[in-house]
Amino acid sequence: MIMKYELPRRCRGAVAVEMAMTLPLLLFIVFASVEFGRMNVIRHSVDNAAYEAARKVIVPGSTAADADREARQLMNIVGARGVTVQLTPAVIQLDTPEITVEVSVRADQNGFIVPQFFGGKQLVGRCTLTRDTL
C-alpha cells in the first residue's frame, strides 16, 4: 500500500518561497565556478604559450614573427581574446644569448558570463630560454 503524504494547506507555498530564496545563490555559485574554471584554463594556456613560443624561437634561423605566430595559435585554441606577445630582445641576432617571451591576456575580455569577476586583471606568462648555438 502506497501512502501519500500531503502538506497541510498553510505550508503549500513554503517550497516555492524556499526555492525563490535559494535558487539565485545556487546559480551564482554555478556561474562563478564556470568563470573561475575558464580563467584557470586561460592562465595555464598563457604559461604554455610563452614556453612553446620561446622553444620555437631559440632555434637558429627563427624569427620573432615565428614566436608571435606560435603563441597566438596556442591561445586561439582556448578562444582567448586580446592576446599580447612581447619578445625580448625584439630583434634576434645570431649572437643573442637568451630570449624572453611574455604572453599576456586581459582577464575581463575573456569571461564567459560576468567579466566583472576579474575586472582589470592581466594573466601573464613569461619564459626565458637560452638559445641554441651552431
CNS distance restraints for C-alpha pairs under 8 A (distance, minus, plus):
assign (resid   7 and name CA) (resid  11 and name CA) 6.12 0.50 0.50
assign (resid   7 and name CA) (resid  12 and name CA) 6.21 0.50 0.50
assign (resid   8 and name CA) (resid  12 and name CA) 6.80 0.50 0.50
assign (resid  13 and name CA) (resid  17 and name CA) 6.34 0.50 0.50
assign (resid  14 and name CA) (resid  18 and name CA) 6.06 0.50 0.50
assign (resid  15 and name CA) (resid  19 and name CA) 6.06 0.50 0.50
assign (resid  16 and name CA) (resid  20 and name CA) 6.08 0.50 0.50
assign (resid  17 and name CA) (resid  21 and name CA) 6.25 0.50 0.50
assign (resid  18 and name CA) (resid  22 and name CA) 6.17 0.50 0.50
assign (resid  19 and name CA) (resid  23 and name CA) 5.58 0.50 0.50
assign (resid  20 and name CA) (resid  24 and name CA) 7.33 0.50 0.50
assign (resid  21 and name CA) (resid  25 and name CA) 7.72 0.50 0.50
assign (resid  22 and name CA) (resid  26 and name CA) 6.25 0.50 0.50
assign (resid  23 and name CA) (resid  27 and name CA) 6.08 0.50 0.50
assign (resid  24 and name CA) (resid  28 and name CA) 6.06 0.50 0.50
assign (resid  25 and name CA) (resid  29 and name CA) 6.28 0.50 0.50
assign (resid  26 and name CA) (resid  30 and name CA) 6.30 0.50 0.50
assign (resid  27 and name CA) (resid  31 and name CA) 6.06 0.50 0.50
assign (resid  28 and name CA) (resid  32 and name CA) 5.93 0.50 0.50
assign (resid  29 and name CA) (resid  33 and name CA) 6.07 0.50 0.50
assign (resid  30 and name CA) (resid  34 and name CA) 6.39 0.50 0.50
assign (resid  31 and name CA) (resid  35 and name CA) 6.19 0.50 0.50
assign (resid  31 and name CA) (resid 113 and name CA) 7.07 0.50 0.50
assign (resid  32 and name CA) (resid  36 and name CA) 6.08 0.50 0.50
assign (resid  33 and name CA) (resid  37 and name CA) 6.01 0.50 0.50
assign (resid  34 and name CA) (resid  38 and name CA) 6.20 0.50 0.50
assign (resid  35 and name CA) (resid  39 and name CA) 6.37 0.50 0.50
assign (resid  35 and name CA) (resid 111 and name CA) 6.37 0.50 0.50
assign (resid  35 and name CA) (resid 112 and name CA) 6.36 0.50 0.50
assign (resid  35 and name CA) (resid 113 and name CA) 6.70 0.50 0.50
assign (resid  35 and name CA) (resid 114 and name CA) 7.58 0.50 0.50
assign (resid  36 and name CA) (resid  40 and name CA) 6.16 0.50 0.50
assign (resid  37 and name CA) (resid  41 and name CA) 6.36 0.50 0.50
assign (resid  38 and name CA) (resid  42 and name CA) 6.34 0.50 0.50
assign (resid  38 and name CA) (resid 111 and name CA) 7.31 0.50 0.50
assign (resid  38 and name CA) (resid 112 and name CA) 7.70 0.50 0.50
assign (resid  39 and name CA) (resid  43 and name CA) 5.97 0.50 0.50
assign (resid  39 and name CA) (resid 107 and name CA) 7.18 0.50 0.50
assign (resid  39 and name CA) (resid 110 and name CA) 7.85 0.50 0.50
assign (resid  39 and name CA) (resid 111 and name CA) 7.48 0.50 0.50
assign (resid  40 and name CA) (resid  44 and name CA) 6.32 0.50 0.50
assign (resid  41 and name CA) (resid  45 and name CA) 6.08 0.50 0.50
assign (resid  41 and name CA) (resid  78 and name CA) 7.80 0.50 0.50
assign (resid  42 and name CA) (resid  46 and name CA) 6.04 0.50 0.50
assign (resid  42 and name CA) (resid  78 and name CA) 7.02 0.50 0.50
assign (resid  42 and name CA) (resid  80 and name CA) 7.11 0.50 0.50
assign (resid  42 and name CA) (resid 123 and name CA) 7.83 0.50 0.50
assign (resid  43 and name CA) (resid  47 and name CA) 6.63 0.50 0.50
assign (resid  43 and name CA) (resid 123 and name CA) 5.96 0.50 0.50
assign (resid  43 and name CA) (resid 124 and name CA) 7.54 0.50 0.50
assign (resid  43 and name CA) (resid 125 and name CA) 7.78 0.50 0.50
assign (resid  44 and name CA) (resid  48 and name CA) 6.24 0.50 0.50
assign (resid  45 and name CA) (resid  49 and name CA) 5.91 0.50 0.50
assign (resid  45 and name CA) (resid  74 and name CA) 7.45 0.50 0.50
assign (resid  45 and name CA) (resid  75 and name CA) 6.59 0.50 0.50
assign (resid  45 and name CA) (resid  78 and name CA) 7.61 0.50 0.50
assign (resid  46 and name CA) (resid  50 and name CA) 6.25 0.50 0.50
assign (resid  46 and name CA) (resid  75 and name CA) 7.06 0.50 0.50
assign (resid  46 and name CA) (resid 103 and name CA) 6.05 0.50 0.50
assign (resid  46 and name CA) (resid 104 and name CA) 6.81 0.50 0.50
assign (resid  46 and name CA) (resid 105 and name CA) 7.60 0.50 0.50
assign (resid  46 and name CA) (resid 123 and name CA) 7.15 0.50 0.50
assign (resid  46 and name CA) (resid 124 and name CA) 6.47 0.50 0.50
assign (resid  46 and name CA) (resid 125 and name CA) 5.14 0.50 0.50
assign (resid  47 and name CA) (resid  51 and name CA) 6.35 0.50 0.50
assign (resid  47 and name CA) (resid 103 and name CA) 7.60 0.50 0.50
assign (resid  47 and name CA) (resid 124 and name CA) 7.35 0.50 0.50
assign (resid  47 and name CA) (resid 125 and name CA) 4.32 0.50 0.50
assign (resid  47 and name CA) (resid 126 and name CA) 6.60 0.50 0.50
assign (resid  47 and name CA) (resid 127 and name CA) 7.78 0.50 0.50
assign (resid  48 and name CA) (resid  52 and name CA) 6.07 0.50 0.50
assign (resid  48 and name CA) (resid 125 and name CA) 7.72 0.50 0.50
assign (resid  49 and name CA) (resid  53 and name CA) 5.91 0.50 0.50
assign (resid  49 and name CA) (resid  70 and name CA) 7.35 0.50 0.50
assign (resid  49 and name CA) (resid  71 and name CA) 4.77 0.50 0.50
assign (resid  49 and name CA) (resid  72 and name CA) 7.70 0.50 0.50
assign (resid  49 and name CA) (resid  74 and name CA) 5.81 0.50 0.50
assign (resid  49 and name CA) (resid  75 and name CA) 6.74 0.50 0.50
assign (resid  49 and name CA) (resid 103 and name CA) 7.06 0.50 0.50
assign (resid  49 and name CA) (resid 125 and name CA) 7.73 0.50 0.50
assign (resid  50 and name CA) (resid  54 and name CA) 6.09 0.50 0.50
assign (resid  50 and name CA) (resid  71 and name CA) 6.37 0.50 0.50
assign (resid  50 and name CA) (resid 101 and name CA) 5.58 0.50 0.50
assign (resid  50 and name CA) (resid 102 and name CA) 5.85 0.50 0.50
assign (resid  50 and name CA) (resid 103 and name CA) 5.60 0.50 0.50
assign (resid  50 and name CA) (resid 125 and name CA) 5.80 0.50 0.50
assign (resid  50 and name CA) (resid 126 and name CA) 5.66 0.50 0.50
assign (resid  50 and name CA) (resid 127 and name CA) 5.65 0.50 0.50
assign (resid  51 and name CA) (resid  55 and name CA) 6.20 0.50 0.50
assign (resid  51 and name CA) (resid 101 and name CA) 7.56 0.50 0.50
assign (resid  51 and name CA) (resid 126 and name CA) 7.41 0.50 0.50
assign (resid  51 and name CA) (resid 127 and name CA) 5.43 0.50 0.50
assign (resid  52 and name CA) (resid  56 and name CA) 6.16 0.50 0.50
assign (resid  52 and name CA) (resid  70 and name CA) 7.15 0.50 0.50
assign (resid  52 and name CA) (resid  71 and name CA) 7.08 0.50 0.50
assign (resid  53 and name CA) (resid  57 and name CA) 6.32 0.50 0.50
assign (resid  53 and name CA) (resid  66 and name CA) 7.62 0.50 0.50
assign (resid  53 and name CA) (resid  67 and name CA) 4.48 0.50 0.50
assign (resid  53 and name CA) (resid  68 and name CA) 6.95 0.50 0.50
assign (resid  53 and name CA) (resid  70 and name CA) 5.39 0.50 0.50
assign (resid  53 and name CA) (resid  71 and name CA) 5.34 0.50 0.50
assign (resid  53 and name CA) (resid 101 and name CA) 6.89 0.50 0.50
assign (resid  54 and name CA) (resid  58 and name CA) 6.22 0.50 0.50
assign (resid  54 and name CA) (resid  67 and name CA) 6.51 0.50 0.50
assign (resid  54 and name CA) (resid  99 and name CA) 6.91 0.50 0.50
assign (resid  54 and name CA) (resid 100 and name CA) 6.79 0.50 0.50
assign (resid  54 and name CA) (resid 101 and name CA) 5.74 0.50 0.50
assign (resid  54 and name CA) (resid 127 and name CA) 6.58 0.50 0.50
assign (resid  54 and name CA) (resid 128 and name CA) 6.96 0.50 0.50
assign (resid  54 and name CA) (resid 129 and name CA) 6.48 0.50 0.50
assign (resid  55 and name CA) (resid  59 and name CA) 7.33 0.50 0.50
assign (resid  55 and name CA) (resid 129 and name CA) 7.37 0.50 0.50
assign (resid  56 and name CA) (resid  62 and name CA) 7.30 0.50 0.50
assign (resid  56 and name CA) (resid  66 and name CA) 6.96 0.50 0.50
assign (resid  56 and name CA) (resid  67 and name CA) 6.05 0.50 0.50
assign (resid  56 and name CA) (resid  70 and name CA) 7.46 0.50 0.50
assign (resid  57 and name CA) (resid  62 and name CA) 5.29 0.50 0.50
assign (resid  57 and name CA) (resid  63 and name CA) 6.27 0.50 0.50
assign (resid  57 and name CA) (resid  64 and name CA) 6.82 0.50 0.50
assign (resid  57 and name CA) (resid  66 and name CA) 6.60 0.50 0.50
assign (resid  57 and name CA) (resid  67 and name CA) 5.58 0.50 0.50
assign (resid  57 and name CA) (resid  99 and name CA) 7.84 0.50 0.50
assign (resid  58 and name CA) (resid  62 and name CA) 7.21 0.50 0.50
assign (resid  58 and name CA) (resid  98 and name CA) 7.69 0.50 0.50
assign (resid  58 and name CA) (resid  99 and name CA) 6.99 0.50 0.50
assign (resid  58 and name CA) (resid 129 and name CA) 7.10 0.50 0.50
assign (resid  58 and name CA) (resid 130 and name CA) 6.90 0.50 0.50
assign (resid  58 and name CA) (resid 131 and name CA) 4.48 0.50 0.50
assign (resid  58 and name CA) (resid 132 and name CA) 5.97 0.50 0.50
assign (resid  59 and name CA) (resid 131 and name CA) 6.59 0.50 0.50
assign (resid  59 and name CA) (resid 132 and name CA) 5.79 0.50 0.50
assign (resid  60 and name CA) (resid  94 and name CA) 7.16 0.50 0.50
assign (resid  60 and name CA) (resid 131 and name CA) 7.62 0.50 0.50
assign (resid  60 and name CA) (resid 132 and name CA) 6.58 0.50 0.50
assign (resid  60 and name CA) (resid 133 and name CA) 6.92 0.50 0.50
assign (resid  60 and name CA) (resid 134 and name CA) 7.52 0.50 0.50
assign (resid  62 and name CA) (resid  66 and name CA) 6.40 0.50 0.50
assign (resid  63 and name CA) (resid  67 and name CA) 6.95 0.50 0.50
assign (resid  63 and name CA) (resid  91 and name CA) 7.87 0.50 0.50
assign (resid  63 and name CA) (resid  92 and name CA) 6.66 0.50 0.50
assign (resid  64 and name CA) (resid  68 and name CA) 6.28 0.50 0.50
assign (resid  64 and name CA) (resid  87 and name CA) 6.82 0.50 0.50
assign (resid  64 and name CA) (resid  90 and name CA) 6.78 0.50 0.50
assign (resid  64 and name CA) (resid  91 and name CA) 6.87 0.50 0.50
assign (resid  64 and name CA) (resid  92 and name CA) 7.02 0.50 0.50
assign (resid  65 and name CA) (resid  69 and name CA) 6.00 0.50 0.50
assign (resid  66 and name CA) (resid  70 and name CA) 6.12 0.50 0.50
assign (resid  67 and name CA) (resid  71 and name CA) 6.17 0.50 0.50
assign (resid  67 and name CA) (resid  87 and name CA) 7.92 0.50 0.50
assign (resid  67 and name CA) (resid 101 and name CA) 7.89 0.50 0.50
assign (resid  68 and name CA) (resid  72 and name CA) 6.15 0.50 0.50
assign (resid  68 and name CA) (resid  85 and name CA) 6.00 0.50 0.50
assign (resid  68 and name CA) (resid  86 and name CA) 7.84 0.50 0.50
assign (resid  69 and name CA) (resid  73 and name CA) 5.98 0.50 0.50
assign (resid  70 and name CA) (resid  74 and name CA) 6.32 0.50 0.50
assign (resid  71 and name CA) (resid  75 and name CA) 6.24 0.50 0.50
assign (resid  71 and name CA) (resid  85 and name CA) 7.15 0.50 0.50
assign (resid  71 and name CA) (resid 103 and name CA) 7.34 0.50 0.50
assign (resid  72 and name CA) (resid  76 and name CA) 6.00 0.50 0.50
assign (resid  72 and name CA) (resid  83 and name CA) 7.02 0.50 0.50
assign (resid  72 and name CA) (resid  85 and name CA) 7.78 0.50 0.50
assign (resid  73 and name CA) (resid  77 and name CA) 6.67 0.50 0.50
assign (resid  74 and name CA) (resid  78 and name CA) 7.46 0.50 0.50
assign (resid  75 and name CA) (resid  79 and name CA) 6.44 0.50 0.50
assign (resid  75 and name CA) (resid  80 and name CA) 5.60 0.50 0.50
assign (resid  75 and name CA) (resid  83 and name CA) 7.46 0.50 0.50
assign (resid  76 and name CA) (resid  80 and name CA) 5.80 0.50 0.50
assign (resid  76 and name CA) (resid  81 and name CA) 7.92 0.50 0.50
assign (resid  80 and name CA) (resid 105 and name CA) 7.46 0.50 0.50
assign (resid  80 and name CA) (resid 110 and name CA) 6.08 0.50 0.50
assign (resid  81 and name CA) (resid 105 and name CA) 7.19 0.50 0.50
assign (resid  81 and name CA) (resid 106 and name CA) 7.86 0.50 0.50
assign (resid  81 and name CA) (resid 109 and name CA) 6.36 0.50 0.50
assign (resid  81 and name CA) (resid 110 and name CA) 6.04 0.50 0.50
assign (resid  82 and name CA) (resid 105 and name CA) 5.79 0.50 0.50
assign (resid  82 and name CA) (resid 106 and name CA) 6.37 0.50 0.50
assign (resid  82 and name CA) (resid 109 and name CA) 6.91 0.50 0.50
assign (resid  83 and name CA) (resid 103 and name CA) 7.01 0.50 0.50
assign (resid  83 and name CA) (resid 104 and name CA) 5.89 0.50 0.50
assign (resid  83 and name CA) (resid 105 and name CA) 4.85 0.50 0.50
assign (resid  83 and name CA) (resid 106 and name CA) 7.52 0.50 0.50
assign (resid  84 and name CA) (resid 103 and name CA) 5.68 0.50 0.50
assign (resid  84 and name CA) (resid 104 and name CA) 5.19 0.50 0.50
assign (resid  84 and name CA) (resid 105 and name CA) 6.37 0.50 0.50
assign (resid  85 and name CA) (resid 101 and name CA) 7.15 0.50 0.50
assign (resid  85 and name CA) (resid 102 and name CA) 5.80 0.50 0.50
assign (resid  85 and name CA) (resid 103 and name CA) 4.61 0.50 0.50
assign (resid  85 and name CA) (resid 104 and name CA) 6.60 0.50 0.50
assign (resid  86 and name CA) (resid  90 and name CA) 7.78 0.50 0.50
assign (resid  86 and name CA) (resid 101 and name CA) 5.86 0.50 0.50
assign (resid  86 and name CA) (resid 102 and name CA) 5.12 0.50 0.50
assign (resid  86 and name CA) (resid 103 and name CA) 6.45 0.50 0.50
assign (resid  87 and name CA) (resid  99 and name CA) 7.20 0.50 0.50
assign (resid  87 and name CA) (resid 100 and name CA) 5.85 0.50 0.50
assign (resid  87 and name CA) (resid 101 and name CA) 4.71 0.50 0.50
assign (resid  87 and name CA) (resid 102 and name CA) 6.42 0.50 0.50
assign (resid  88 and name CA) (resid  99 and name CA) 5.84 0.50 0.50
assign (resid  88 and name CA) (resid 100 and name CA) 5.09 0.50 0.50
assign (resid  88 and name CA) (resid 101 and name CA) 6.46 0.50 0.50
assign (resid  89 and name CA) (resid  99 and name CA) 6.50 0.50 0.50
assign (resid  89 and name CA) (resid 100 and name CA) 7.34 0.50 0.50
assign (resid  92 and name CA) (resid  96 and name CA) 6.22 0.50 0.50
assign (resid  96 and name CA) (resid 131 and name CA) 7.22 0.50 0.50
assign (resid  97 and name CA) (resid 130 and name CA) 5.96 0.50 0.50
assign (resid  97 and name CA) (resid 131 and name CA) 5.68 0.50 0.50
assign (resid  98 and name CA) (resid 128 and name CA) 6.84 0.50 0.50
assign (resid  98 and name CA) (resid 129 and name CA) 5.61 0.50 0.50
assign (resid  98 and name CA) (resid 130 and name CA) 4.18 0.50 0.50
assign (resid  98 and name CA) (resid 131 and name CA) 5.24 0.50 0.50
assign (resid  99 and name CA) (resid 128 and name CA) 5.55 0.50 0.50
assign (resid  99 and name CA) (resid 129 and name CA) 5.60 0.50 0.50
assign (resid  99 and name CA) (resid 130 and name CA) 6.43 0.50 0.50
assign (resid  99 and name CA) (resid 131 and name CA) 6.93 0.50 0.50
assign (resid 100 and name CA) (resid 126 and name CA) 6.96 0.50 0.50
assign (resid 100 and name CA) (resid 127 and name CA) 5.54 0.50 0.50
assign (resid 100 and name CA) (resid 128 and name CA) 4.14 0.50 0.50
assign (resid 100 and name CA) (resid 129 and name CA) 6.56 0.50 0.50
assign (resid 101 and name CA) (resid 126 and name CA) 5.70 0.50 0.50
assign (resid 101 and name CA) (resid 127 and name CA) 5.44 0.50 0.50
assign (resid 101 and name CA) (resid 128 and name CA) 6.46 0.50 0.50
assign (resid 102 and name CA) (resid 124 and name CA) 6.95 0.50 0.50
assign (resid 102 and name CA) (resid 125 and name CA) 5.66 0.50 0.50
assign (resid 102 and name CA) (resid 126 and name CA) 4.35 0.50 0.50
assign (resid 102 and name CA) (resid 127 and name CA) 6.59 0.50 0.50
assign (resid 103 and name CA) (resid 124 and name CA) 5.74 0.50 0.50
assign (resid 103 and name CA) (resid 125 and name CA) 5.20 0.50 0.50
assign (resid 103 and name CA) (resid 126 and name CA) 6.41 0.50 0.50
assign (resid 104 and name CA) (resid 122 and name CA) 6.52 0.50 0.50
assign (resid 104 and name CA) (resid 123 and name CA) 5.49 0.50 0.50
assign (resid 104 and name CA) (resid 124 and name CA) 4.29 0.50 0.50
assign (resid 104 and name CA) (resid 125 and name CA) 6.30 0.50 0.50
assign (resid 105 and name CA) (resid 122 and name CA) 5.69 0.50 0.50
assign (resid 105 and name CA) (resid 123 and name CA) 5.21 0.50 0.50
assign (resid 105 and name CA) (resid 124 and name CA) 6.57 0.50 0.50
assign (resid 106 and name CA) (resid 110 and name CA) 7.04 0.50 0.50
assign (resid 106 and name CA) (resid 120 and name CA) 7.15 0.50 0.50
assign (resid 106 and name CA) (resid 121 and name CA) 6.10 0.50 0.50
assign (resid 106 and name CA) (resid 122 and name CA) 4.60 0.50 0.50
assign (resid 106 and name CA) (resid 123 and name CA) 6.26 0.50 0.50
assign (resid 107 and name CA) (resid 111 and name CA) 6.78 0.50 0.50
assign (resid 107 and name CA) (resid 115 and name CA) 7.58 0.50 0.50
assign (resid 107 and name CA) (resid 118 and name CA) 5.82 0.50 0.50
assign (resid 107 and name CA) (resid 119 and name CA) 7.01 0.50 0.50
assign (resid 107 and name CA) (resid 120 and name CA) 7.12 0.50 0.50
assign (resid 107 and name CA) (resid 121 and name CA) 5.50 0.50 0.50
assign (resid 107 and name CA) (resid 122 and name CA) 5.61 0.50 0.50
assign (resid 107 and name CA) (resid 123 and name CA) 6.36 0.50 0.50
assign (resid 108 and name CA) (resid 115 and name CA) 4.72 0.50 0.50
assign (resid 108 and name CA) (resid 116 and name CA) 6.67 0.50 0.50
assign (resid 108 and name CA) (resid 117 and name CA) 7.69 0.50 0.50
assign (resid 108 and name CA) (resid 118 and name CA) 5.41 0.50 0.50
assign (resid 108 and name CA) (resid 119 and name CA) 5.08 0.50 0.50
assign (resid 108 and name CA) (resid 120 and name CA) 6.35 0.50 0.50
assign (resid 108 and name CA) (resid 121 and name CA) 6.85 0.50 0.50
assign (resid 109 and name CA) (resid 115 and name CA) 6.87 0.50 0.50
assign (resid 110 and name CA) (resid 115 and name CA) 7.21 0.50 0.50
assign (resid 111 and name CA) (resid 115 and name CA) 4.79 0.50 0.50
assign (resid 115 and name CA) (resid 119 and name CA) 6.33 0.50 0.50
